[in-house]
Amino acid sequence: MREYEPAYQIQPTDCDLAREFRDQPFGPHSPDLVRLLNRLRGDSLSGKVVLFSSRRHSEWKLASLSGPIGPITVYDEPVFRDRGEAEWEVFKLRWQRETKIELCLD
């Protein structure tokens, strides 16, 4: 498979978009945030962090994918009782994976 450079590159000024996501993880999202989310969600499946619903509609855990048809690894900790907090954690982890910089917001 040929490697390519994504059309949208995350910029340092995108911290405003991260704040927007933190405050409204389920939307509505601005067009710029949608672009950023598409970039973070479109990453390679191998090692991608996802949410695993360990108890339907009440408990979520982090998990990682090993590829398009490989097994999923579910982590015991942390356990989230609020889906918005879980989504925010996934956003931060994907941001760090993509930019190599920990997302620190004031």
PyRosetta script that sets phi, psi and omega in degrees:
from pyrosetta import init, pose_from_sequence

init()
pose = pose_from_sequence("MREYEPAYQIQPTDCDLAREFRDQPFGPHSPDLVRLLNRLRGDSLSGKVVLFSSRRHSEWKLASLSGPIGPITVYDEPVFRDRGEAEWEVFKLRWQRETKIELCLD")
pose.set_psi(1, 139.1)
pose.set_omega(1, -177.6)
pose.set_phi(2, -82.4)
pose.set_psi(2, 131.9)
pose.set_omega(2, 176.1)
pose.set_phi(3, -77.2)
pose.set_psi(3, 145.1)
pose.set_omega(3, 179.0)
pose.set_phi(4, -140.3)
pose.set_psi(4, 160.0)
pose.set_omega(4, 177.6)
pose.set_phi(5, -95.5)
pose.set_psi(5, 122.9)
pose.set_omega(5, -178.9)
pose.set_phi(6, -60.8)
pose.set_psi(6, 147.3)
pose.set_omega(6, -179.0)
pose.set_phi(7, -66.3)
pose.set_psi(7, -37.0)
pose.set_omega(7, -178.5)
pose.set_phi(8, -100.4)
pose.set_psi(8, 121.9)
pose.set_omega(8, 177.7)
pose.set_phi(9, -105.6)
pose.set_psi(9, 132.5)
pose.set_omega(9, 179.0)
pose.set_phi(10, -70.9)
pose.set_psi(10, 132.7)
pose.set_omega(10, -177.5)
pose.set_phi(11, -111.2)
pose.set_psi(11, 157.5)
pose.set_omega(11, 176.5)
pose.set_phi(12, -57.8)
pose.set_psi(12, -30.5)
pose.set_omega(12, 179.4)
pose.set_phi(13, -71.5)
pose.set_psi(13, -8.8)
pose.set_omega(13, 179.2)
pose.set_phi(14, -71.5)
pose.set_psi(14, -2.0)
pose.set_omega(14, 175.8)
pose.set_phi(15, -59.9)
pose.set_psi(15, -31.8)
pose.set_omega(15, 175.5)
pose.set_phi(16, -62.2)
pose.set_psi(16, -36.5)
pose.set_omega(16, 178.6)
pose.set_phi(17, -71.3)
pose.set_psi(17, -34.2)
pose.set_omega(17, 175.9)
pose.set_phi(18, -64.0)
pose.set_psi(18, -40.7)
pose.set_omega(18, 176.9)
pose.set_phi(19, -62.2)
pose.set_psi(19, -41.7)
pose.set_omega(19, 178.0)
pose.set_phi(20, -58.7)
pose.set_psi(20, -44.4)
pose.set_omega(20, 179.3)
pose.set_phi(21, -65.3)
pose.set_psi(21, -44.4)
pose.set_omega(21, 179.9)
pose.set_phi(22, -56.6)
pose.set_psi(22, -41.0)
pose.set_omega(22, -177.3)
pose.set_phi(23, -79.0)
pose.set_psi(23, -26.6)
pose.set_omega(23, -177.6)
pose.set_phi(24, -139.1)
pose.set_psi(24, 68.2)
pose.set_omega(24, -174.8)
pose.set_phi(25, -62.8)
pose.set_psi(25, -21.0)
pose.set_omega(25, -177.9)
pose.set_phi(26, -107.4)
pose.set_psi(26, 8.8)
pose.set_omega(26, 175.9)
pose.set_phi(27, 91.2)
pose.set_psi(27, -179.6)
pose.set_omega(27, 2.8)
pose.set_phi(28, -70.4)
pose.set_psi(28, 152.3)
pose.set_omega(28, -178.1)
pose.set_phi(29, -112.7)
pose.set_psi(29, 144.9)
pose.set_omega(29, 175.3)
pose.set_phi(30, -67.7)
pose.set_psi(30, 159.4)
pose.set_omega(30, 177.2)
pose.set_phi(31, -57.1)
pose.set_psi(31, -36.0)
pose.set_omega(31, 179.2)
pose.set_phi(32, -67.5)
pose.set_psi(32, -39.1)
pose.set_omega(32, 177.7)
pose.set_phi(33, -68.3)
pose.set_psi(33, -37.9)
pose.set_omega(33, 177.0)
pose.set_phi(34, -59.1)
pose.set_psi(34, -42.3)
pose.set_omega(34, 177.5)
pose.set_phi(35, -60.4)
pose.set_psi(35, -44.7)
pose.set_omega(35, 179.0)
pose.set_phi(36, -63.9)
pose.set_psi(36, -44.9)
pose.set_omega(36, 179.3)
pose.set_phi(37, -62.7)
pose.set_psi(37, -41.1)
pose.set_omega(37, 177.2)
pose.set_phi(38, -59.9)
pose.set_psi(38, -37.9)
pose.set_omega(38, 178.7)
pose.set_phi(39, -66.0)
pose.set_psi(39, -46.5)
pose.set_omega(39, -178.8)
pose.set_phi(40, -69.7)
pose.set_psi(40, -36.0)
pose.set_omega(40, -178.4)
pose.set_phi(41, -79.5)
pose.set_psi(41, -19.9)
pose.set_omega(41, -176.9)
pose.set_phi(42, -88.1)
pose.set_psi(42, 7.7)
pose.set_omega(42, -178.3)
pose.set_phi(43, -65.9)
pose.set_psi(43, 165.5)
pose.set_omega(43, 177.7)
pose.set_phi(44, -54.9)
pose.set_psi(44, 145.0)
pose.set_omega(44, -179.8)
pose.set_phi(45, -71.6)
pose.set_psi(45, -30.6)
pose.set_omega(45, -177.9)
pose.set_phi(46, -66.7)
pose.set_psi(46, 115.7)
pose.set_omega(46, -179.7)
pose.set_phi(47, 83.1)
pose.set_psi(47, 1.2)
pose.set_omega(47, -178.4)
pose.set_phi(48, -67.0)
pose.set_psi(48, 134.0)
pose.set_omega(48, 177.9)
pose.set_phi(49, -84.4)
pose.set_psi(49, 132.8)
pose.set_omega(49, 179.3)
pose.set_phi(50, -136.6)
pose.set_psi(50, 171.0)
pose.set_omega(50, 174.0)
pose.set_phi(51, -96.9)
pose.set_psi(51, 142.3)
pose.set_omega(51, 176.3)
pose.set_phi(52, -120.1)
pose.set_psi(52, 124.2)
pose.set_omega(52, 178.6)
pose.set_phi(53, -84.1)
pose.set_psi(53, 103.6)
pose.set_omega(53, -177.3)
pose.set_phi(54, -84.6)
pose.set_psi(54, -21.0)
pose.set_omega(54, 171.9)
pose.set_phi(55, -142.5)
pose.set_psi(55, 117.7)
pose.set_omega(55, -171.9)
pose.set_phi(56, -49.1)
pose.set_psi(56, 121.9)
pose.set_omega(56, 176.4)
pose.set_phi(57, 62.3)
pose.set_psi(57, 13.6)
pose.set_omega(57, -178.2)
pose.set_phi(58, -141.2)
pose.set_psi(58, -13.3)
pose.set_omega(58, -177.7)
pose.set_phi(59, -152.4)
pose.set_psi(59, 134.1)
pose.set_omega(59, -179.7)
pose.set_phi(60, -132.1)
pose.set_psi(60, 148.3)
pose.set_omega(60, 175.8)
pose.set_phi(61, -129.9)
pose.set_psi(61, 159.6)
pose.set_omega(61, 174.3)
pose.set_phi(62, -80.8)
pose.set_psi(62, 148.5)
pose.set_omega(62, 176.8)
pose.set_phi(63, -144.9)
pose.set_psi(63, 163.1)
pose.set_omega(63, 174.8)
pose.set_phi(64, -131.4)
pose.set_psi(64, 145.1)
pose.set_omega(64, 179.7)
pose.set_phi(65, -91.4)
pose.set_psi(65, 150.1)
pose.set_omega(65, 177.6)
pose.set_phi(66, -105.2)
pose.set_psi(66, -3.1)
pose.set_omega(66, 179.9)
pose.set_phi(67, 150.5)
pose.set_psi(67, -176.4)
pose.set_omega(67, -175.0)
pose.set_phi(68, -64.4)
pose.set_psi(68, -28.7)
pose.set_omega(68, -179.4)
pose.set_phi(69, -128.8)
pose.set_psi(69, 6.7)
pose.set_omega(69, -178.1)
pose.set_phi(70, -83.1)
pose.set_psi(70, 175.9)
pose.set_omega(70, -179.2)
pose.set_phi(71, -71.4)
pose.set_psi(71, 160.3)
pose.set_omega(71, 176.1)
pose.set_phi(72, -104.6)
pose.set_psi(72, 139.3)
pose.set_omega(72, 177.1)
pose.set_phi(73, -105.4)
pose.set_psi(73, 119.3)
pose.set_omega(73, 179.0)
pose.set_phi(74, -101.6)
pose.set_psi(74, 131.7)
pose.set_omega(74, -178.6)
pose.set_phi(75, -95.9)
pose.set_psi(75, 138.9)
pose.set_omega(75, -178.9)
pose.set_phi(76, -69.2)
pose.set_psi(76, -32.7)
pose.set_omega(76, -178.4)
pose.set_phi(77, -130.8)
pose.set_psi(77, 146.2)
pose.set_omega(77, -4.2)
pose.set_phi(78, -78.6)
pose.set_psi(78, 162.5)
pose.set_omega(78, 174.2)
pose.set_phi(79, -110.9)
pose.set_psi(79, 128.9)
pose.set_omega(79, -178.7)
pose.set_phi(80, -107.4)
pose.set_psi(80, 135.6)
pose.set_omega(80, 175.1)
pose.set_phi(81, -102.6)
pose.set_psi(81, -11.9)
pose.set_omega(81, 178.6)
pose.set_phi(82, -116.4)
pose.set_psi(82, 119.9)
pose.set_omega(82, -176.2)
pose.set_phi(83, -64.9)
pose.set_psi(83, -34.7)
pose.set_omega(83, 177.9)
pose.set_phi(84, -60.4)
pose.set_psi(84, -42.2)
pose.set_omega(84, 176.6)
pose.set_phi(85, -64.5)
pose.set_psi(85, -38.8)
pose.set_omega(85, 178.2)
pose.set_phi(86, -64.8)
pose.set_psi(86, -43.9)
pose.set_omega(86, 178.8)
pose.set_phi(87, -62.4)
pose.set_psi(87, -39.4)
pose.set_omega(87, 178.7)
pose.set_phi(88, -63.5)
pose.set_psi(88, -40.5)
pose.set_omega(88, 178.6)
pose.set_phi(89, -63.4)
pose.set_psi(89, -43.3)
pose.set_omega(89, 177.5)
pose.set_phi(90, -62.2)
pose.set_psi(90, -42.9)
pose.set_omega(90, 177.9)
pose.set_phi(91, -56.6)
pose.set_psi(91, -48.5)
pose.set_omega(91, -178.4)
pose.set_phi(92, -62.7)
pose.set_psi(92, -41.2)
pose.set_omega(92, -179.7)
pose.set_phi(93, -67.2)
pose.set_psi(93, -40.8)
pose.set_omega(93, 177.7)
pose.set_phi(94, -67.3)
pose.set_psi(94, -38.6)
pose.set_omega(94, 176.7)
pose.set_phi(95, -58.0)
pose.set_psi(95, -48.8)
pose.set_omega(95, -178.7)
pose.set_phi(96, -63.9)
pose.set_psi(96, -40.0)
pose.set_omega(96, 179.2)
pose.set_phi(97, -62.6)
pose.set_psi(97, -39.4)
pose.set_omega(97, -176.7)
pose.set_phi(98, -77.8)
pose.set_psi(98, -42.4)
pose.set_omega(98, -173.3)
pose.set_phi(99, -98.1)
pose.set_psi(99, -15.0)
pose.set_omega(99, -174.7)
pose.set_phi(100, 67.3)
pose.set_psi(100, 17.0)
pose.set_omega(100, -180.0)
pose.set_phi(101, -127.9)
pose.set_psi(101, 132.1)
pose.set_omega(101, 176.9)
pose.set_phi(102, -68.7)
pose.set_psi(102, 133.7)
pose.set_omega(102, -179.2)
pose.set_phi(103, -79.3)
pose.set_psi(103, 113.1)
pose.set_omega(103, 178.9)
pose.set_phi(104, -120.0)
pose.set_psi(104, 117.0)
pose.set_omega(104, 178.8)
pose.set_phi(105, -112.0)
pose.set_psi(105, 148.9)
pose.set_omega(105, 178.1)
pose.set_phi(106, -82.6)
pose.dump_pdb("model.pdb")
